[in-house]
Amino acid sequence: MSGKNFKRVRDKFGRSKIRIKKPPKTLRQWLTSQLRRISMRWPPKHEVLNAAKVWVDIGEFKNGNTKMGLFFTCAECTRQGLTTLHPKSNIQVDHITEIAGLDGFTDWDTYINALFCEADKLQVLCLDHHKEKTNKYVKKLDKVRKRD
């Protein structure tokens, strides 16, 4: 099993596996996915995450030392007056304004400038609030598309 459609990889235990490559996308889809992947390392995203960090005393080790847990605050929870803390697995860094507006994709310069924005245009949201925000945006987008 070799060729262009397969790739041999090793899992975390060192076992050899065959991974089927995904079919090629359009150039725009491929570029968009690569830019989003690169944006994960964008320093302002980490600034926002660091600002939302909260270390909490979660008990003691057997030797008496304090056990600290890392949690994050959600911007929307805070706006609603909630004091909920979330583990890293339950948060996402979100753009305050959508990357692609209701007009959809306009041009690469606009898309890249929106994707690689400064920390003041980013926020940390818990998964529930991020899903809620995304669903509202998708509903607005569907209404705009139905009108056209």
SEPA-738787 format. One record per residue (C-alpha): residue number from 1; x, y, z. Coordinates in steps of 0.5 Angstrom, whole numbers, m for minus. Layout:
# residues N
[NUM [X Y Z]]
...
//
This chain:
# residues 148
[1 [0 0 0]]
[2 [4 6 m2]]
[3 [3 11 m7]]
[4 [0 18 m7]]
[5 [m6 17 m4]]
[6 [m3 13 2]]
[7 [2 16 8]]
[8 [6 11 13]]
[9 [6 14 20]]
[10 [8 12 27]]
[11 [3 13 32]]
[12 [5 15 39]]
[13 [7 8 41]]
[14 [11 8 35]]
[15 [7 3 31]]
[16 [7 4 24]]
[17 [0 6 21]]
[18 [m3 7 14]]
[19 [m6 14 13]]
[20 [m10 15 7]]
[21 [m9 22 5]]
[22 [m15 27 4]]
[23 [m17 28 m3]]
[24 [m15 35 m6]]
[25 [m19 41 m4]]
[26 [m20 47 m9]]
[27 [m14 52 m8]]
[28 [m18 57 m4]]
[29 [m20 52 1]]
[30 [m13 49 2]]
[31 [m10 56 3]]
[32 [m15 58 8]]
[33 [m14 52 12]]
[34 [m7 53 12]]
[35 [m7 60 14]]
[36 [m12 58 20]]
[37 [m7 53 22]]
[38 [m1 58 22]]
[39 [m5 63 26]]
[40 [m6 58 31]]
[41 [2 60 33]]
[42 [0 68 32]]
[43 [3 71 39]]
[44 [m3 75 40]]
[45 [m7 69 41]]
[46 [m3 67 46]]
[47 [m3 74 50]]
[48 [m10 73 50]]
[49 [m10 66 53]]
[50 [m5 68 58]]
[51 [m9 74 60]]
[52 [m15 69 62]]
[53 [m11 64 66]]
[54 [m12 63 73]]
[55 [m9 58 78]]
[56 [m13 55 83]]
[57 [m11 51 89]]
[58 [m14 44 88]]
[59 [m12 41 94]]
[60 [m5 38 97]]
[61 [0 33 95]]
[62 [1 27 100]]
[63 [7 31 102]]
[64 [3 37 104]]
[65 [5 41 98]]
[66 [0 45 94]]
[67 [m3 42 88]]
[68 [m5 48 83]]
[69 [m10 47 77]]
[70 [m10 51 71]]
[71 [m16 54 69]]
[72 [m19 60 64]]
[73 [m24 65 65]]
[74 [m29 66 59]]
[75 [m30 73 57]]
[76 [m38 72 56]]
[77 [m39 68 62]]
[78 [m35 74 66]]
[79 [m40 79 62]]
[80 [m46 75 65]]
[81 [m43 76 72]]
[82 [m41 68 72]]
[83 [m35 66 76]]
[84 [m34 60 72]]
[85 [m27 57 71]]
[86 [m26 53 65]]
[87 [m20 47 63]]
[88 [m16 49 57]]
[89 [m20 43 54]]
[90 [m26 47 54]]
[91 [m24 54 52]]
[92 [m23 57 45]]
[93 [m19 64 43]]
[94 [m25 67 38]]
[95 [m25 73 34]]
[96 [m29 78 37]]
[97 [m32 80 30]]
[98 [m32 75 25]]
[99 [m27 74 20]]
[100 [m31 73 14]]
[101 [m37 78 14]]
[102 [m44 77 12]]
[103 [m41 79 5]]
[104 [m37 72 5]]
[105 [m30 72 3]]
[106 [m28 79 m1]]
[107 [m21 78 m2]]
[108 [m14 75 1]]
[109 [m12 82 4]]
[110 [m18 83 8]]
[111 [m18 75 10]]
[112 [m11 75 12]]
[113 [m12 82 16]]
[114 [m18 79 20]]
[115 [m15 73 21]]
[116 [m8 75 24]]
[117 [m11 81 28]]
[118 [m8 84 35]]
[119 [m10 82 42]]
[120 [m15 87 43]]
[121 [m20 84 37]]
[122 [m19 77 40]]
[123 [m23 74 46]]
[124 [m23 67 50]]
[125 [m30 64 50]]
[126 [m32 57 53]]
[127 [m34 52 48]]
[128 [m42 53 50]]
[129 [m41 61 49]]
[130 [m37 60 42]]
[131 [m42 55 40]]
[132 [m48 60 41]]
[133 [m44 66 38]]
[134 [m42 61 32]]
[135 [m50 59 31]]
[136 [m52 66 31]]
[137 [m47 68 26]]
[138 [m49 62 21]]
[139 [m57 64 22]]
[140 [m55 71 20]]
[141 [m51 68 14]]
[142 [m57 64 12]]
[143 [m62 70 12]]
[144 [m57 74 8]]
[145 [m56 68 3]]
[146 [m63 67 2]]
[147 [m65 74 0]]
[148 [m60 73 m5]]
//
